[in-house]
C-alpha cells in the first residue's frame, strides 16, 4: 500500500499521452492563464474529488429524505420474525 503523503509533500506523476492530447492540454492551460502542471492539478484533482464523492456519498430524493428521517424519529415496530431472530441472537451471543 502506498505511503500517505503529508499535506505539503508532493509526488511525481509521469504519463505517456498522445501528442495531440498534450498539445490540447497545453493550450487549455494557456487559455486559463495557468501552467500545464497547475492546469492538471486543478482539473484532475477536481475530477478525482467528484468521483470519490459520488462513490462515498449517498444522495436521496426529498421524499426519501423525509421517509428516512421519519423512520429514525419514529421507527416501525419490528415484525414478529425479526423479533424472534433478535431473541435467538441474544440467547446465542453472550454480551461482553
HUVENHU-V141684 format. One record per residue. N is the residue number from 1. BURIAL is 1 if it has 24 or more other C-alpha atoms within 12 Angstrom, else 0. Layout:
# HUVENHU-V141684
n=N burial=BURIAL
n=N burial=BURIAL
This chain:
# HUVENHU-V141684
n=1 burial=0
n=2 burial=0
n=3 burial=0
n=4 burial=0
n=5 burial=0
n=6 burial=0
n=7 burial=0
n=8 burial=0
n=9 burial=0
n=10 burial=0
n=11 burial=0
n=12 burial=0
n=13 burial=0
n=14 burial=0
n=15 burial=0
n=16 burial=0
n=17 burial=0
n=18 burial=0
n=19 burial=0
n=20 burial=0
n=21 burial=0
n=22 burial=0
n=23 burial=0
n=24 burial=0
n=25 burial=1
n=26 burial=0
n=27 burial=0
n=28 burial=0
n=29 burial=0
n=30 burial=0
n=31 burial=0
n=32 burial=0
n=33 burial=0
n=34 burial=0
n=35 burial=0
n=36 burial=0
n=37 burial=0
n=38 burial=0
n=39 burial=0
n=40 burial=1
n=41 burial=0
n=42 burial=0
n=43 burial=0
n=44 burial=0
n=45 burial=0
n=46 burial=0
n=47 burial=0
n=48 burial=0
n=49 burial=0
n=50 burial=0
n=51 burial=0
n=52 burial=0
n=53 burial=0
n=54 burial=0
n=55 burial=0
n=56 burial=0
n=57 burial=0
n=58 burial=0
n=59 burial=0
n=60 burial=0
n=61 burial=0
n=62 burial=0
n=63 burial=0
n=64 burial=0
n=65 burial=0
n=66 burial=0
n=67 burial=0
n=68 burial=0
n=69 burial=0
n=70 burial=0
n=71 burial=0
n=72 burial=0
n=73 burial=0
n=74 burial=0
n=75 burial=0
n=76 burial=0
n=77 burial=0
n=78 burial=0
n=79 burial=0
n=80 burial=0
n=81 burial=0
n=82 burial=0
n=83 burial=0
n=84 burial=0
n=85 burial=0
n=86 burial=0
n=87 burial=0
n=88 burial=0
n=89 burial=0
n=90 burial=0
n=91 burial=0
n=92 burial=0
n=93 burial=0
n=94 burial=0
n=95 burial=0
n=96 burial=0
